[in-house]
Amino acid sequence: MRVFNANTGQALVESLVVLSLLALLLQVLLETIAPLHKTQMSRIELARETLWRWRPNTLEDNSSAYAFAERANIVLAPLKALTGLSLEQENLRTITADEDYAAMARITDTWSPQAPSELYSRPAQLTPLSRLQDLGVGKVQDFISWLHFTEEFASDSLQFGYVASDATPSELPCQRGSRC
């Protein structure tokens, strides 16, 4: 005859209790944490969208109060004085936290040219003799070039501070008479 074991099915009952507790925990998480997560993600996405716009917004604060800008200013201040080249340092854009936005910061790339004319003028300002054109050396060159043996000194032939931004190595074979 078989003896009935009193512990039969205990593992099944324990498994059902643990699984029901896990289901209850998941239900609580879905009802409380998921909506909080959704609102926080919407705040973060709204702050990112505001910071990454091309034009600055009224919610943003621009400042130069970070370590790189302070150290770069030591180098850029004499460069600006010598060449007139202005590289902005107030490029830390921040948004303070409120109920609609999450706190966020971004360093923008304001050193890039903002107009097509700056593609020529900025590199030209970095050449050592670029300030000579501002001092009127071109008129002196034109005066000297009236002599027949100094024609190459004319201001359209000898240009101080000139940068050919369209010159690329692919153009060199074309100038030497090879096929392009």
HUCOR-V249190 format. One line per field, one symbol per residue. burial: 1 if it has 24 or more other ideal C-beta (glycine too) atoms within 12 Angstrom, else 0. A space follows every 50 residues. Layout:
burial=???
//
This chain:
burial=00000000000000000000000000000000000000000000011001 10000000010101000010000000000000101011111111100000 11010111000000000000110110000100000001001000000000 000000000010000000000000000000
//
